[in-house]
Amino acid sequence: MTPEALLKKHGISAAPVPVEKIAEREGIAVCALPASEDISGAIVRKGAEVIIAVNPAHATTRRRFTIAHELGHFFLHSELMEHVDHDFRVSWRDSASSTAVNWKEIQANQFAANLLMPTSFLQRDLNLLDKIDDSSIRWLSKRYHVSPLAMQIRLTNLGLVPSVLEFR
């Protein structure tokens, strides 16, 4: 399922996207799982039961991105697993998840960005702005409940801002 189809299925038409509610409605439990700083989250599958675990020590914006990232793995990579036990499949989100060297991690990050910051929502909100600068990126990041860096990367990937903006 694409992020756009998921938003449509759940009747979501404005930011911020309620990723925890989406997970819940899809039958996926979200729980806190304390871990070291380099672990953001995991998806655990046992038969039909699926749990997304997030590191409670991380900022809310990072936890939201982690949930969206793990939803990406759920919808795109049902085969992705580490065999922890015969009945369990686990996929950890760690510091390597954002390094753009693992194609499945890249896909999950793209899914997360598209889910949390849908193009159609951004286009509508950008029409409210006179210009795109660090102030408007901060406003958008608060509106979408994502980090300013995540918003800048998303807008850059959509070709809406230069690749480098200085944040003050």
Buried (B, 14 or more C-beta within 10 A) or exposed (E): EEBEEBBEEBEBEEBBBBBBEBBEEBEBEBEEBEBEEEBBBBBBBEEEEBBBBBBEBBEEBBBBBBBBBBBBBBBBBEEBBEEEEEEBBBBBBBEEBBEEEEEBBBBBBBBBBBBBBBBEBBEEBBEEEEEBEBEBBBBBBBBBBBBBEBBBBBBBBBEEBEEEBEEE
